[in-house]
Amino acid sequence: MTSFVLFVGAAGTTFILSFILVPLVIALGRLFGFYTIVREGACHVYILFGNVVGVLTEPGFYFLPLKLGLSAFFINFFGRCSILDMRLDQRYLRSQPVNSEEGAPMGIGVWYEMKISDPTSYLFKNADPQGSLAANVSNAVVRTLSNLPLGEMLENRHAMSQSVRTEVSPKSNEWGYQLGSVYIRKVHFRDVGMIRQIEAKVVNRLRQVTSAIIQDGANQVSIITSTAERQAAIEFAKAQAIRPQVLGKALRQITADGDVAEALFTILEVQNLTESNTRVTLIPKGKELLPELIAANGSTN
């Protein structure tokens, strides 16, 4: 029984110390400025009676009296602690209006990065550093990129990005808000009518190029065909010219042997009769045709 009572007492004491007294002591220590915890990417700026008494930029656990002195015990009652986000941020400004050298109304989209470089200047030198930086970037785009040639504006985005960054950086550094990378992301026409005209011109140009390609192909085919026909006609004419010579030479060689000549002419005669599709009357060898015809005619009568 005694052991059970001791166990319950120890468990109750542990519960009270772990879940009530320890959190209470931690909360009182933070309330009275004994310590603070700075998280990754954050900055604590301590202000007492309008003066900055301490800035903590590195993450970790801090015993405030060692950093702020006696001011640490009064910060939470008579001052304040501003917690700033020191991480890199980014923003995109859409369709900033500019005009090209040719007078075309253009829109430029600007993407840029920024982060806090000086926490004190960020808090006290500008009431709205983010809004001021966006306005400064927008004004720099209009000032530096207006009246550029249209071709350069559409192609050379890197140089335009560097120009905007060079224009904005000095002023943003005064506010404790450092400008990072600047990139001209999009360049487009703002006038809908001009866009339609450009589209129509592009379509017409494509049609012209397509027609020119088709016509050039047809011309090439005609040239090839006519050249082939001309060469074929020349070869046929040469063949027609030398045909009698070739036939005469072959006939001389054939007639040199009488038996061969007779056989050849017989074959040619039979071939011609066969190809002509005419009626052929065969007469037995050794018989006269005329008596046979008279006899056949008499018997008929």
Buried (B, 14 or more C-beta within 10 A) or exposed (E): EEEEEEEEEEEEEEEEEEEEEEEEEEEEBBEBBBBBEBEEEBBBBBBBEEEBBBBBEEBEEBEBBEBBEEBBBBBBEEBEBBEBEBEEBEEEBEBBEBBBEEEBEBBBBBBBBBBBBBBEBBBBBBEEBBEBBBEBBBBBBEEBBBEBEBEBBBEEBEEBBEBBBEBBBEBBBEBBBBBBEBBBBBBEBBEEEEEEEEEEEEEEEEEEEEEEEEEEEEEEEEEEEEEEEEEEEEEEEEEEEEEEEEEEEEEEEBEEEEEEBEEBEEEEEEEEEEEEEEEEEEEEEEEEEEEEEEEEEEEEE
